[in-house]
Amino acid sequence: MDERTLKRSLPWVVATALFMEQLDATTVNTAVPAMAASLHVAPLSLKAVAASYILSLAVGIPVSGWVADRYGSRRVFALAIAVFTIASICCGLAQSARQMVAARILQGAGAARMTPVGRMTIVRAFEKSELLSAMNFVIIPALIGPLLGPTVGGLIVNFASWRVIFFVNVPVGILAQWLVHRYMPDYREEARRPFDWTGLLLFGSGTALLSWLLEIFGEHQIDAEAGVGLFIVSLALLVAYVLHARHTPYPLLRLSLFGTRTFRVSLIGGFITRLGVGGLPFLTPLLFQVGLGLPAWQSGLLMMPTAAAAMGMKFFSAPILKRFGYKCVLVANTVMIGATICLYALVTSESSYAFLTAIGLTLGFFNSLQFTSVNSMAYADIDPEDSSMAATMASSFQQISMSFGLAVGSLVAAWFLGGAPQSDRLAVTAALHHAYLTLGGLTILSSLAFWTLRRGDGANVSGTPAEPH
C-alpha cells in the first residue's frame, strides 16, 4: 500500500471504529427501562450495565499503549474491534442482568483499546504538518456520538427491540475489520519494555473506583461518609501511583511527558473545559423534554444541528488555526463556548425552533474547533517513539474528564433544583437556566488554562509562523 492511499484511508478506518464505540456507549442508557422490563429486574439494578462498562474502560485504557507496542497496532486494533463486536452480540442475546454485565465488561475491554491505539496510529502515520487534517476526522465520533446516541436509541426502542441497539454494531464491526486489514499499518516497538504491574494495580484501581463513584453520582443513594471515604481512597491510590511512577524506569503512564508544555496544556486545559461542557448531553434533553415539555423524538432532532455543525467545522478548523495559532484560538474559542452555553438560559417555552437550532449550531461549531485543537496540539512536540504513551495518557484523561463533566452538570442542576419535584416544569426550567449560567461561567474561566501557551506553540501542526526570537 502506497503512502498516499494510507493517509487517505487511515482516518476513516479509525473514525469508523470509534463511531461504533461512541454511539453504542450513549444509546444504551436510553434503553435501560426496556431492558429492565425484558430481563425482569428493576431499572436501577441495571445501573451496573453502564458502570461495568466504565470500569472496564478505566482499567483497560492505561494498558493499551504497552499492548500495541508489544504486539503491533494492526493486530491489537483488529482484536479490539472483534472483541467489541462479539461482546455486542452477547449483549443482544443476554437473558439476565448478570449476563448483560459480563458482556458489557467484555465490550469495555475491546473499547479500551480502540481510542488510544487509533490515535497512536494516526500520530505515527502522519507528519506533524498533516496531523491536524487527520485529527479532524478522528474527533468527529467523540463529538456526535453523545448527541445522536439518545435519539438513535430512542427510535430503536420505540420501533424495534432494545436488542437491536447491540446488533447494529455487527455490520459496522465487520466493515471496520475489513478496513483495518486493508488499510491499517502495523506499528510496534522493537525494544521490549517490562510491564508495570504495580502501576496497573495503583492507577487502575484508583481510576476505576473514581469512575464508578462519578458514574453512580446522583442516581444511587450512597451514604455520604462512605462516598467521601471511597473518594479519598481513590485519590490516595492515584497519589501512590504518582510516587511510584517517579521511581520506576518503565511506568504504566510516563508522567514526565507533562514536562512538554503543549502536551501538558492540552490535557489539563481539555480536562477543565470538559467540566463545563461534559454535562450538556445530560442537561439539554432534560431542558427540552421536562422544562419545555417536548417529546423525546423532537428533543433528539433539536440536538442534531450540534452534530451537523461539528462535522462541518472540520473544513474550517485548519485554516483558522493556521491563521491565528493555537493560543489565540483556544483562549477565544473557550470563551465563545462558555457564552454559547449561557444562551440556553434564555430558552423558554416561547423560544422559536430557529433560536434553538442557532444555539445548537453555534455550540457544535465551537466545540468541534475546541477539541480538534486540543487533541492535535497534544502531539505537536511529542517524539514518534512516545506517541503510544501520549495517546494512552490522553485517552485516560479524556475518560476521567467525561465522567467528571457529567457529575458536575448533575450536581449543579440538582443544587439549583433543591427540593422541588422534577414534575414542576417551571422549577426545572429555572434550575436548568441557573445551571447553564454556572457551567458557562466555569467554561469561560477555563480559558485561563490556555494562557500559558506561547504564540508559536503547535506551529509545526497548524502551519502558523513561529514567534520571532
C-alpha positions, 0 to 999 in steps of 0.5 A: 500500500502506497503512502498516499492511499494510507493517509487517505484511508487511515482516518476513516478506518479509525473514525469508523471504529470509534463511531461504533464505540461512541454511539453504542456507549450513549444509546444504551442508557436510553434503553435501560427501562426496556431492558429492565422490563425484558430481563425482569429486574428493576431499572436501577439494578441495571445501573451496573450495565453502564458502570461495568462498562466504565470500569472496564474502560478505566482499567483497560485504557492505561494498558493499551499503549504497552499492548500495541507496542508489544504486539503491533497496532494492526493486530491489537486494533483488529482484536479490539474491534472483534472483541467489541463486536462479539461482546455486542452480540452477547449483549443482544442475546443476554437473558439476565442482568448478570449476563448483560454485565459480563458482556458489557465488561467484555465490550469495555475491554475491546473499547479500551483499546480502540481510542488510544491505539487509533490515535497512536496510529494516526500520530505515527502515520502522519507528519506533524504538518498533516496531523491536524487534517487527520485529527479532524476526522478522528474527533468527529465520533467523540463529538456526535456520538453523545448527541445522536446516541439518545435519539438513535436509541430512542427510535430503536426502542420505540420501533424495534427491540432494545436488542437491536441497539447491540446488533447494529454494531455487527455490520459496522464491526465487520466493515471496520475489520475489513478496513483495518486489514486493508488499510491499517499499518502495523506499528510496534516497538522493537525494544521490549519494555517490562510491564508495570504491574504495580502501576496497573494495580495503583492507577487502575484501581484508583481510576476505576473506583473514581469512575464508578463513584462519578458514574453512580453520582446522583442516581444511587443513594450512597451514604455520604461518609462512605462516598467521601471515604471511597473518594479519598481512597481513590485519590490516595491510590492515584497519589501512590501511583504518582510516587511510584511512577517517579521511581520506576524506569518503565511506568504504566503512564510516563508522567514526565511527558507533562514536562512538554508544555503543549502536551501538558496544556492540552490535557489539563486545559481539555480536562477543565473545559470538559467540566463545563461542557461534559454535562450538556448531553445530560442537561439539554434533553432534560431542558427540552423534554421536562422544562419545555415539555417536548417529546423525546423524538423532537428533543433528539432532532433539536440536538442534531444541528450540534452534530451537523455543525461539528462535522462541518467545522472540520473544513474550517478548523485548519485554516483558522488555526493556521491563521491565528495559532493555537493560543489565540484560538483556544483562549477565544474559542473557550470563551465563545463556548462558555457564552454559547452555553449561557444562551440556553438560559434564555430558552423558554417555552416561547423560544422559536425552533430557529433560536434553538437550532442557532444555539445548537449550531453555534455550540457544535461549531465551537466545540468541534474547533475546541477539541480538534485543537486540543487533541492535535496540539497534544502531539505537536512536540511529542517524539514518534517513539512516545506517541503510544504513551501520549495517546494512552495518557490522553485517552485516560484523561479524556475518560476521567474528564467525561465522567467528571463533566457529567457529575458536575452538570448533575450536581449543579442542576440538582443544587439549583433544583433543591427540593422541588419535584422534577414534575414542576416544569417551571422549577426545572426550567429555572434550575436548568437556566441557573445551571447553564449560567454556572457551567458557562461561567466555569467554561469561560474561566477555563480559558485561563488554562490556555494562557500559558501557551506561547504564540508559536506553540503547535506551529509545526501542526497548524502551519502558523509562523513561529514567534520571532526570537 
